[in-house]
Amino acid sequence: MSSHSAPPHLGARVPGQAVIEELLALQGKVPPRSTLQRILGVSPLSAESSPWYRGALGELVVGEILENLGPEWLVLHAVPVGAGSSDIDHVLIGPAGVFTINTKNHSGQSVWVAGRTLMVAGRKTRHLYNAAHEAARASKLLTAAAGLPVKVTAVVVIVEPKTLTIKARPEQAVVVTDAQLARWLRRSSPVLAWAELARISGVAVQPGTWHKRPAAQNDPQLLQQNFDALRHLVVQARRRRAAWALGVPAVTLLALMNGASLGAAILHRLAGH
């Protein structure tokens, strides 16, 4: 049986689906780890796939938060948009309005926001601009499909930052952490009548509303299973590295017994992914 199918609507997609597809495609090119690499806890991720893995984790965190908002909210994940491979991380539709949510996994990093600037660890990003462009695009597409004006609010969700400093109100998008997201949404005032909500939701779930040439989709559940299997290997490797780090004297002894070159190679591996 093929793993590709055309879902009846976009609600069948899982959080991070587009990112997971790219991640697994990249991982398919990575040679299997050797026995020694597995013992030492070398990460199964390559330098190319690591950022995609972090991105997938971020989208899964935010996706779970959105799924728990309640039945009055429609949540769509990894919505293919345009004519190419672009997607919107999450589209959220409820009494408080329509939102496009751009997830950024900057765990452990300091984030600073003011006006049109969002910096991560002191470096400027395009997060606000990209989020605003995404919302404007969604507004245009939903307005055309629903036949009524659809305002869309751009939201950037920063996942598990070390700090989030809002020095001045961002001009192009709302910026919140994953811990603040649900509370902020629930406190938002209702702006859509039920008739409007139903009409917008009805067109939002249709792939043709967003993409000029909707393609057959990978099986979302199979993708999720494959990602979970990879995640298990990554976590297992991290735990083994931690165990080795606690046993550094044993590595030193191994170096003396087997030669400095092997000891150096092991220490190099421990310092890697």
C-alpha positions in Angstrom: 0.0 0.0 0.0 1.3 3.5 -0.9 2.2 5.9 1.9 0.7 8.7 -0.2 -2.9 9.8 -0.2 -5.0 12.9 -0.7 -6.7 13.7 2.7 -10.3 14.9 2.5 -9.2 18.1 4.2 -6.2 19.7 5.8 -7.3 18.7 9.3 -5.6 15.4 8.7 -2.2 16.9 8.8 0.0 16.6 11.9 2.0 19.3 13.6 5.3 19.9 11.9 4.4 17.7 9.0 6.3 19.6 6.3 9.3 19.9 8.5 9.2 16.2 9.4 9.0 15.3 5.7 12.2 17.3 5.0 13.9 16.0 8.1 13.2 12.4 7.2 14.3 13.0 3.6 17.6 14.4 4.8 18.1 11.6 7.4 17.6 9.1 4.6 21.0 10.2 3.2 22.8 9.8 6.5 24.9 6.6 6.7 24.0 4.3 9.7 26.1 4.8 12.8 28.8 2.3 13.5 28.6 0.1 16.6 31.2 2.3 18.3 29.3 5.5 17.4 26.1 4.0 18.9 28.0 3.0 22.1 29.5 6.4 22.5 26.2 8.1 21.9 27.0 9.9 18.7 23.8 11.6 17.5 22.1 10.0 14.5 21.3 13.5 13.2 23.6 15.1 10.6 24.6 18.8 10.6 22.0 19.3 7.9 19.1 17.6 9.6 19.7 18.9 13.1 18.0 22.3 12.5 15.0 20.6 11.0 14.8 18.3 14.0 14.7 21.3 16.3 12.1 22.9 14.2 9.9 19.8 14.3 10.2 19.7 18.1 9.1 23.3 18.3 6.1 22.8 16.1 5.0 19.7 18.0 5.1 21.7 21.3 2.9 24.5 19.9 0.7 22.0 18.1 -0.1 20.2 21.3 -1.0 23.6 23.0 -3.3 24.5 20.2 -5.0 21.1 20.1 -5.9 21.6 23.8 -7.6 25.0 23.3 -11.1 23.4 23.0 -13.7 22.4 20.4 -14.5 26.0 19.5 -11.2 26.3 17.8 -10.2 24.9 14.4 -6.5 24.1 14.2 -4.7 23.3 10.9 -1.0 22.3 10.9 1.7 22.7 8.2 -0.7 24.2 5.7 0.8 24.0 2.1 0.5 27.5 0.6 1.3 29.1 -2.8 2.6 27.1 -5.7 5.8 25.6 -4.3 6.8 23.9 -1.0 6.1 26.8 1.4 3.8 26.1 4.4 2.2 27.9 7.3 3.2 26.2 10.6 -0.3 26.6 12.1 -3.6 28.2 11.1 -6.0 28.9 14.0 -9.6 29.9 13.6 -12.0 30.6 16.5 -14.3 33.2 18.0 -11.3 35.4 18.7 -10.4 35.5 15.0 -8.0 34.0 12.5 -4.3 33.6 13.3 -1.3 32.4 11.4 1.3 31.0 13.9 5.0 30.9 13.1 6.9 28.7 15.5 10.5 29.4 16.3 12.4 27.0 18.5 15.0 29.2 20.3 15.2 27.1 23.4 17.8 28.4 25.9 18.4 31.6 23.9 17.7 35.2 24.8 15.1 36.9 22.5 14.7 40.7 22.3 11.8 42.5 20.6 11.1 46.1 19.8 9.1 47.6 16.9 10.2 45.9 13.7 13.2 44.1 15.2 13.4 40.7 16.8 16.9 39.5 17.8 18.0 36.1 19.0 21.2 36.0 21.0 22.0 39.5 19.7 21.4 38.7 16.0 18.6 40.2 14.0 16.1 37.9 12.3 13.3 38.2 9.8 10.8 36.5 12.0 8.4 39.5 12.3 8.6 40.3 8.6 8.0 36.7 7.5 5.1 36.3 10.0 3.4 39.5 8.7 3.8 38.4 5.1 2.3 35.0 6.0 -0.7 36.6 7.6 -1.3 38.9 4.7 -1.1 36.0 2.3 -3.6 34.0 4.4 -6.0 37.0 4.6 -6.0 37.3 0.8 -6.6 33.6 0.2 -9.3 33.2 2.8 -11.1 36.4 1.7 -11.2 35.2 -1.9 -12.4 31.7 -0.9 -15.0 32.8 1.8 -16.3 35.7 -0.1 -16.1 38.0 2.9 -13.2 40.1 4.4 -11.0 37.9 6.6 -8.6 39.6 8.9 -5.6 37.5 9.9 -3.3 38.2 12.9 0.3 37.2 12.6 1.8 35.4 15.7 5.4 34.4 16.4 5.7 31.8 19.1 9.1 31.5 20.7 9.6 28.0 22.2 11.3 27.8 25.5 13.6 30.9 25.3 16.0 31.6 28.1 14.4 35.1 28.2 11.9 37.1 26.1 12.3 40.9 26.4 9.6 43.0 24.8 11.3 46.4 24.8 8.6 48.0 22.6 5.5 46.5 21.2 6.2 44.6 17.9 4.6 46.3 14.9 4.2 43.4 12.5 3.2 40.4 14.7 2.3 39.4 18.2 5.2 37.7 20.0 4.6 35.3 22.8 6.4 32.3 24.3 4.9 28.8 24.1 4.1 29.1 27.9 2.1 32.3 27.2 0.2 31.2 24.1 -2.9 29.5 25.4 -3.5 32.2 28.1 -3.2 35.0 25.5 -5.6 33.3 23.1 -8.2 32.6 25.7 -8.1 36.2 26.9 -8.7 37.5 23.4 -12.1 39.1 22.8 -14.5 37.4 20.4 -14.7 39.1 17.0 -16.3 36.5 14.7 -20.0 35.5 14.7 -20.7 31.8 14.4 -21.9 32.2 10.8 -18.7 33.9 9.8 -16.7 31.3 11.8 -18.4 28.4 10.0 -17.9 29.9 6.6 -14.2 30.7 7.1 -13.6 27.3 8.6 -15.3 25.5 5.8 -13.0 27.0 3.2 -9.9 26.9 5.3 -9.8 23.1 5.5 -9.8 22.8 1.7 -6.3 22.3 0.2 -7.3 24.3 -2.9 -8.0 27.4 -0.8 -4.3 27.7 -0.1 -2.3 26.0 -2.8 -2.6 26.3 -6.6 -1.8 22.7 -7.2 -2.6 20.6 -4.1 -0.5 17.5 -4.2 -1.0 14.0 -2.7 0.1 13.9 0.9 2.3 11.5 2.8 0.5 9.5 5.4 0.6 11.7 8.4 0.5 8.9 10.9 3.4 7.0 9.2 5.4 10.2 9.3 4.7 10.7 13.0 5.7 7.1 13.7 9.0 7.5 11.8 9.7 10.8 13.6 9.0 9.2 16.9 11.5 6.4 16.1 14.1 9.0 15.2 13.4 11.0 18.3 13.9 7.8 20.4 17.4 7.3 18.9 18.3 11.0 19.5 17.2 10.8 23.2 19.0 7.5 23.6 22.2 8.9 22.2 22.0 12.0 24.4 21.6 9.8 27.5 24.6 7.7 26.5 26.8 10.8 26.0 25.7 11.9 29.5 26.7 8.6 30.9 30.1 8.7 29.2 30.6 12.2 30.5 30.2 11.0 34.0 32.7 8.2 33.2 35.5 10.4 31.9 38.2 8.6 34.0 37.2 5.4 32.3 37.8 7.1 28.9 41.3 8.2 30.1 42.1 4.6 31.1 40.9 3.3 27.7 43.2 5.8 26.0 46.2 4.5 28.0 45.3 0.9 27.2 44.6 1.3 23.5 46.7 4.2 22.4 46.3 8.0 22.5 44.8 8.1 19.0 41.7 6.0 20.1 41.4 8.0 23.3 41.5 11.3 21.3 38.9 9.9 18.8 36.5 9.0 21.7 36.9 12.4 23.3 36.2 14.1 20.0 33.1 12.0 19.6 31.9 13.0 23.1 32.3 16.7 22.2 30.2 16.3 19.0 26.4 16.2 18.5 
